[in-house]
Amino acid sequence: MTKKLKKRLYRILLGAAAFAVAIAVSRLVVWQNDNVTLLAFLAAYLIVGGDVVKQAARNIAGGQIFDENFLMMIATVGAFLVGEYPEGVAVMLFYQVGEWFQSYAVNKSRKSIRALMDIRPDFAAVIRQGETVVVDPDQVRVGETIVVKPGERIPLDGVVSKGSTTLDTMALTGESLPREAAENDTVISGCVNMTGVVEICVTKEYGESTVSRILELVENASSRKSESENFITKFARYYTPAVVILAVLLAVIPPLILGGGWYDWIYRALTFLVISCPCALVISIPLSFFGGLGGAGKAGILIKGSNYLEAMASTEVVVMDKTGTLTKGNFAVHSVVPSADSGVSEEELLTLTAFAESGSNHPIALSLRQAYEAGGNRLDAAKVSDIQELSGYGVSATVDGKRILAGNSRLMETNNIACEQIRETGTVVHTACDGRYLGYITIVDELKPDAKEAIAALYKNGVKDVVMLTGDRKETAESVAEELGIRKVYAELLPGDKVDRMEALLAEKSPKGKLVFVGDGINDAPVLARADIGIAMGGMGSDAAIEAADIVIMTDEPSRIAKAMVISKRTLAIVKQNIVFAIGVKVLVLLLAALGLASMWAAVFADVGVAVIAILNAMRALRAYQ
């Protein structure tokens, strides 16, 4: 419990004791004096609600009149003026109890978000001139080597250059199982080194690192409000002055018309004010979304704002990229097939293709180079020149003075080169030399273990259509879609074609439904930005995709998409419960108060009791990830 919470609790306990003393004073015959009774209750009132009166006075001086402090002050001071001292103190006491529950709930919600903040590294041990120097992470440059010992947090993204270890990634991904990391493996900042000492070559400055991006997302998440939160904010802005005016009218008009009964109608108006305090809604709704964001964070799902958390519940169409999203993206050469009349061997075909792809960072290019180097060969960059990446087609390069084209069948057709029609499952890379077709290489990519489960979970959670968009061959795409249970698939798409297809899908969905796109590559950034909700897969996905996305799945598990929907729906259910309950009870008791059938004690329940119940209900959102 924080110092602020403890201080407020002590104030409540001291005020309750003073209230009990005041009641005793008012009941004892020896002390039954109006002035003594007033002083006793006034002392109790100031102990309990002195800070509320002070804050209301400050707000009035600053021009901010209509808030809950003002309502409480007017109602309780009014109770004293009409001689209802116990009610005045009781209302303030129970209001403070409600405020304590509110502060406790907010503090607990912030802790769930703050747990993510614990991934911030305190220092980096960098090797400079043969010595290890401890510096701030933002002082380390790309290319420098840092040393991370067991128990320390990795401060910057990089590649392991020496040593091996296991990493605790739970703070980033929500995964309890550690991950192995050996030489040449990529590691991300924020993970905890568990076993061995490792040296890491830094590949990103701190401002561009994974941990920095995550912290930025978490810190900015609360600034993007949901439609429900915006509605409640606007509602309170007009509601509070409206009920104050109604209370004044209730206190003045009936006595003027009926010719008396001022005490009774003023008491009703004061009761009306206590009931009308909107804190149950103003606090519990944002608290519910805050809890949902924290719960999602614990599950390794970073949501950039409560507006996106709310929108996920209305997901109607989920559009997914294939490579790296539904598949592992770990490509491996499956077969090397020279054309019958090309006159080249398998080794020559693989060599020319690997050299042509040597300037690309695409996973397919990496798999070709790995297959070539697996035989003990080394790529000589001096042999390659004039490399051109042709987005959506492949590459063009000059290798030993020969013009090599390597890519899909469209690349061959564009250059008027006849190629074989391949029916094998997998990605096919066709190769041509100086306009002559040489053959093809097939590359396969494994499905992610939970990909099939993820698609089934999306349909189970009410998604109307799951659509796969890919630049891969139609045969491969249809084979993957059939295995996963995806009903719609569009293959052989260029990056521009994906955007066009997205536009068509957006036009087809219902006005209230949301379209979600899930991807991980740099080519997915335009589509992620165009979707109603963009989801980037994997904390190690491309920077462009993560920047463009609205939600980031820190693991490589597509099943977390359905989990995000579940969290969204549970959070929204809690929000709706609080809205219906709070407004329903308040309207009922307001009517009873106007008719003189509700006392100040009923008003206390309608305000503080409803607020406490709504706040406790909102705290359930913290467990929405389980």
N, C-alpha and C positions, 0 to 999 in steps of 0.2 A: 504494500500500500504506500502511495506517495505521501510526502509531507503535507501537501495541500489537502489530500483526502483525509489524513489524520486530523489536521487542524479543523476541517469542517465537521468531522465526526465529534471531536471534543466540544465544539460549539453547540452541536445538537444535544449532546448528553448534558452539558451544563445548562442549556436552555430548558431541557425537559425537567431537570431537577428544580430549576427556578420556577417553572410552571407549576410543579407539584407543590412547592412551598406556597406560591400565590393562592392556589386552590385551598390549601390548608388554612391560610390566613383568612380567606373569605368565609370559611365555614366555622372557624372558632369564634365562640360568642364573645370572648374577651377582646378579639381583634375586629369585630364587626363594625368597621368604620369605613365609610365610602372613600375617604381620602387615602387611608392606609391600604385598602383593597386596590385602589387605582394604582398607587405607587408600586405595590407588589407585582401586579400584572404588567405594568409599564416596564419595570426592571426586567422581568422575564422576556417581554417583547423585544426590548433593545438588545438583550444578550443573543436571542435567537435571530432576529431580523434586522439588526442594526446595519449590516453590510448591504442588505437589499434596499433599505431606505436610502442609504448613502449613494448607491449605484443609480437608483431611480432619480435622485436629485441631480447627479452628474449628467445623466442622459437628458433630463429636461433642460438643463443649462446649455447642453450641446445641441439642442433642437431635436433630439430623438426621444419623443414623448411616449409613443404607443408601443411598449414592449411588456414582457411579463413582469419585470420589476415594478413598472408603473401600476399594472393591474393589481399586483399583490399589495403594494403600498396603499393605494386608494381603498381597496376592499378592507384591509385590516385596520387602517386608521379610521375608516368610516365605522367599523364595528366598535371601536373604542368610543367614538363620538356619540353613538346611540346607546352606549352603556353595556354592550355585549363584550366585556373584556376577555372572558375565557375563549370565546369563538375567535376573537382577533389574534390571540396568542397561538391558539391551536392551528389556525389556518397557516400562519407563518411557520410554525414548527413542522407541520407535515409537508409544507412546501419545501423546506430545507432538507427534509428526509428524501423527498423526490429528487432534489438537486444532487444530493449525495449519491443516490443510485445512478443518476445520469452520469456524473463525473466518474464513478467507478466503472460503468459500462464503457464509456469513451476511452478511459485509460486502458482497459483490457483489450479493446479493439486496436488501440494504437500499439500495444505490445506485439500484437500479431503482425503488424506492418513493420514495427521496429526490429523484429527478429530478422527480417530481410536486410535491414540496414547493417546488421552485424557482419555482413560479408565485406564491409569496407576495410581494406588493408591498412595497417598502421604504419608499415615501413617496407622497404625493399633492400635486401642485401645484395649490392651490385659489385662485381669484380672489376676493379680499375687499377691498372699498373701493377697487377699481380697481387693486390690486396683487396680484401672484402670491406666495403664501405657501406654503412647503413644510412640510407637517404629516404626522403619522401618518394612514394611511387611516381608522382608526376615529374620527378627530376631524372628519371631513367629514360634513356633514348633507345629508339629502335636499333636492334643489332647488338646491344650490350647483353652481357650474361649476368643473370641473377642466381643466387643460391637460396634454396628453400629447404629448411630442416624439418624433421618430423614435428608435428604439432603446429606448424606455422601455416598461415594462409597464403596461397599463391597471389601475389600482388598484381601481376600483369599477364596478359595473354602471351603465349610463346610456344616454342618447340623444345622438348627435352633434348639437350645436347650431351648430357652425361648422367648416368645413374638410372634407377628405376624405383617405382614406389606404387602405393595404392592411394587413391584420392577419395575423400569424403565430399560428395557433391550434393548432399541433402539440402543445404541452404539454397542452392540454385535450382535444383530439379525436383525436390521432394522425394528423391530416391534414397532408400536406406542402405542399399547395397553399394559398397565401394567400387571404384573403377581402377583398373590397372593402367599404369602409364610407364612406358619404357622409352629408350632413345628413339628419336625421330617422331615421337607421338606429339600431337598438338594438345596443349593444355590451356584451360581458360582461368582467368582470375576469379577469385572468390571461393575456389575449392580449398579444402584443408588437406595438406600433406600428412599422411598417416604413418608411413613406415620409413622409407629411405631418404637419404640426402640426394637432392637432384639439382643439376644446373640447367637453367632454362635460357635459351636465346630469345630475347624479347622481340615480338613481331608487331606489337601495337603500342602506341603511347597510352598513358593512363586515361586520358580523355576519350580515347576511342576503344578502350578495353571493354570486355563483357561486363565486368563489375560496375564500371562507370555508367554504362548504358542502362543497366538494371536499376541502379540507384536513381538515375534520372527519371526512369519510368515510374518507379514507386513514389518518388517525391511529387511528381506532377499528377498522379492518378486522381487525387481528391479535387483537382481543379476543374475536371470535366464532369459536370453534373448531369444526372439522369433527368428524364422528363418528369418523373414523379417528384424529385427534389425541387426542380424549378417550379412545378405547380404548387408545392407546399409553401415555398418561399413567397410566391406571388399571393397565394391564398392568405397567408399570415399578414402580409402588407395591407390588405384591404379588410381582412376579418377583424383584426384587433381594434382599429378605430371605429368600425361599424358596431361592435358589441359595446364599446364605451358609450357611444351615442344612444344605443338602445337602452342601456342601463340608466342613463340620465333621463330619458323619456319615461322609463318605467317608474323612476322615483318621483317625477314631477307631474306628469299628465293625469294619472288616476286620482291623486289627491285633489288636484284642481277641479276635476270633473265631479268627483264624489263629495268634495267639500270637507276633506279631512283625512285622517288615517296616515299622516306623514311617516310616523315611525315604522309602521308595517311595510309601506311601499319602499322606503329607503332601505330597510333590512332586505327586502326582496331584491332590490337593485344591487346591493352589495353581494348578496349570494350569487346573483347573476354574473357579476364580474369575476368572482372566484372560479366559477364553473367554466367561464369562457376562455380562460388562459390556454393558449394553443400549444403549450410546451410539449404535450404528449406527441403531437404530430411533428413539430419543428425539430425535436431531438431524435425521436425514434426512427424516422424515415432515413435521414442521412446515416444514422448509426447502423441501420440494417445494411445499407449499401457498403459502408465502411467495413462491416464485418464480412460481407460477401467478398470484397476485394482481398481482405486479409486471408480468408479461407482459401480463395483461389491461389494466392501467393504460396501458401503452405503446400498446395498440390502441384507446385511448379508451373502455374499458369499466371503470367503477368498480364493484367488487364489495365489498359492505359486510362481508364476512367469509368465511373459508374454508368455513364451513358451507354458504353459498349456492353457492360455487364447486363444492363436492362435489355438491350437490343437482342442479346443472344437467346433470350427466351422466345423470341418471335422468329427464330430461324426456320425458313421454309425450304431453301435450296442451299446445299453445300457443294461448292465446286472445288475440286482438288487437282493439284498437279500430281504427276506420277513419280518422277524421279526425285528421290530425297524426301518425299512426303509419304507415299505409300510403299516405296521401295527403299532399301538401305542406301542406295547411291554408291555402293561399293562394287564397282564394275570389275569384271574379270573377262579376259579373252577366252572365248569358248571354242572357236574354230577359225582357222586361216585357210581360205579356199582360193587359190589362184585360178584365173580363167584358163580354160583348156588351150587356147591359142595365144596366151600372153607370153609364154616362154620364160616365166619367172618362177622361182621356187617359193615355198611358204616363207622361208627365212627372208628372202629378198622382199617379198610383199610386206611382211611385218616391219622390216627395216625402213623401207621407204615411207610407209604410213606413220610409223612412230616418229621419224625425223620431221615429217610434215606437220605433225601435231605437237612438236616439242615446244612451241611457243604458247600453247593454250593451257589454261588452268581448269578446263572442263573435266569432270570426272571420267568421261570416256577417253579423253586425251591422256590422262594420268594412267588409266588402265593399259593403254597401248604402250606407253613408255615403260611401265612396270614389266609387262610381258617381254619386251625387247631386252631389258636389263637383267631379267631373270636368268638369261643364258650366260651371264658374265660379261655382256657387252656394255659399252658406255656411249651415250649420245655425244657426238662432237658438234657443238653449236656452230663451229666455224664452217661446217658443210651446209648450213641452212641459212637462207637469206630471203628477203622479200616475203615475210609471212603475213598473210591477211586472213583474219577471222571473218567469215561470211555468216552473220547471224541467221540461224534457222536452216543453214545449208551445210556448213563444214568449214574447211580451211583450204587455202591455196598457199603454196610455198615453193621456193626453188631449192632443190637438193642436188648438190654436185652438178649444178648447171641444168638440171632437168626440172621442168615445171610439173609439180605434183598437185593433184586435186584429191582431197580425202573428205568424204562426207556422205550425205544421204542420196537417194536416187534423184531427188530434185536437182541437186548440184550437177549430177551427170547429165540430166535432161537439159538443164540450162546451158550447158556447154556442148550440147549435141553429141554426147557420148552414149552409145548403146550399152546398157548394163543388164545383168541378169535380174529376173524377178524372184526374190528370195521369200520362201514361205516359212523359214525357221523362226522359232520364238527367240526374241532378243533384239537388241539394237544392231543394225547392220551398217558398217562403214565401207563404202565403195571407194576404190582407189584407181586413179588414172594417171598415166605418165605421158606428158607431151601429147595429149589428146587421145591416147590409146588406153583402153580399159584393161586393167591388170587383174582384178578379182575383188573379193570382199572378205571382211573379217566380221564375225558375229561376236557380240559382247552381251553377257547376261548380267542381270541385276536381281538380287534376291528381294522377295517381299519382306516387309517388317513383320516381326512375330505377331503383333497385335493388329495388323492392318484389317484382316477379315473381321475380327471382333469389333473394331472401330466402326466399320460400315454398318454392321448389324445394330450396334448401339445407337447410331444416328437415326436409322429408320425407327427403332424402338422409341426414341425420344420425340417422335413426331415430325421428323424431316420428310418433306414430300419427295424430293429428288436429290440423289447424290450423283454428281456429274464429274467425269474425269476429262481434263484437258491435257494434251501432251503433244510434243513435237515428234514423238516416236512413231514408228511405223504402225499402220492400222492393225496388222496381224498381231503384233506384240501387245498393243494397247487393248485390243479386244480380248486377248488371252488373259491378261492381268485382270481386266474388268470382270470377266466371267468367273474367274477364280475367287474374286473378292465379293461378288454379288452386286456390283455396280451396274445400274440399268442403262445409263446413258454414257457414251464415250465419244469424244471427238479427237481424232488423231491427226498426225502430220501437220500440225499447226505451227506457223511462224509466230514470233512474239506479237506482231500486230494482229494476227488472226485470233489470238487468245482474247485480246481486248474487244475485238468485234463480236466474238462469240459471247463474251460477258455481257456486252450491251444487249444482245438478243435475249439472253437469259433474264436479265434485269427487267426487260420489257414484258416477259411472259409471266413473271411471278405476280402474286396478288399485291395490292397497294400496301397492305399492312405487314406482309411477310418480309423477312430479311434474307438477303443473299450473302453467304459467307464464302470467301475464297481462301484456300489454304495452300501455301507454297513455301519454298525455302531458297530459291535461287534469285540471282540478280535480275534475271529476265522476268521474274514474277512481280517485281516492284510496281510496274504500271497497273497490273491487274489487281494487286492488293489494294492499291490506292483507289481504284474504281469501284470495288465491291462495297456493299453496305458495311460489312465488317471484314477486315483483312486479318488473317491469322498467319504468323510466321512460325514455321516449325523449326525447333532446335535452337538453343542458345548460341550454337556455333554456325547458324545459318548466315547468309550474306548480310553485311551491314545495311545494304540498300533495302533488302526485304524487311528487316527488323525495324528500320526507320519508317517504312511505309505502312507497316502493319499496325492494327489497333490492339491486337492481342498477341502475345509471344508465348509459345509453348516451349518451356526450357528443356524438355526432354525430346527425344526423337519418336515419341509414341503418339500416333494419330488418335488413339483411344482417349486422349486427354481433351479432344475437341468435344466429345459427348459429355465428358466430365464438366467442362465449362458450361455446357447447356444445363446440366443438372443443377449446378451451383446457381446459375442465373434464375432458373425457375423456382428453386427453393427460396432464394433471397426475395424475389418478387412476391411469392406467396406470403412471406412474413410481412412485407410492406403492405400488401392489400389487407391482411388481417388487422394490422395496426390502424390503418385508415378507417376501415369499417367499424372496428371496435371503438376507437376514440371518438369519431364523429357521432356514432350511434348513441353511445352513453351520454355524451355532452348534450346532444339535441334533446334527448329524453328528459334529463335533469334540468336543462334550461327551461323547458316548458313547465315542468313541475314547480320550478322556482318562481316563474312569472305568475303562476296560479296560486302561489303561497303554500304549496304542498311540499316544498323541499327546504330544509334548514341549512344553516352554514355547514353543519357536519356532513350532510349529503353533498354539499358543494366541494368539501375537502376530498371526498372519495372521487367525485367526478373529475377533479383536477389532478390531485397528487396520486390517488389510487390508480386512475387510468394511466397516468404517466409512468408510474413504476411498473405496472403490468406490461405496458407497451415496450418499455425499455428492456425488461427481462426477456420478452419475446424476441426483440431485435437482436439480443445477444446470441440467440440460437443460430444466427447467420454465420457466426464464427466457426460453427461446427459443420457448415454446409459442405465442406470438402471431404468429410469422412464417408 
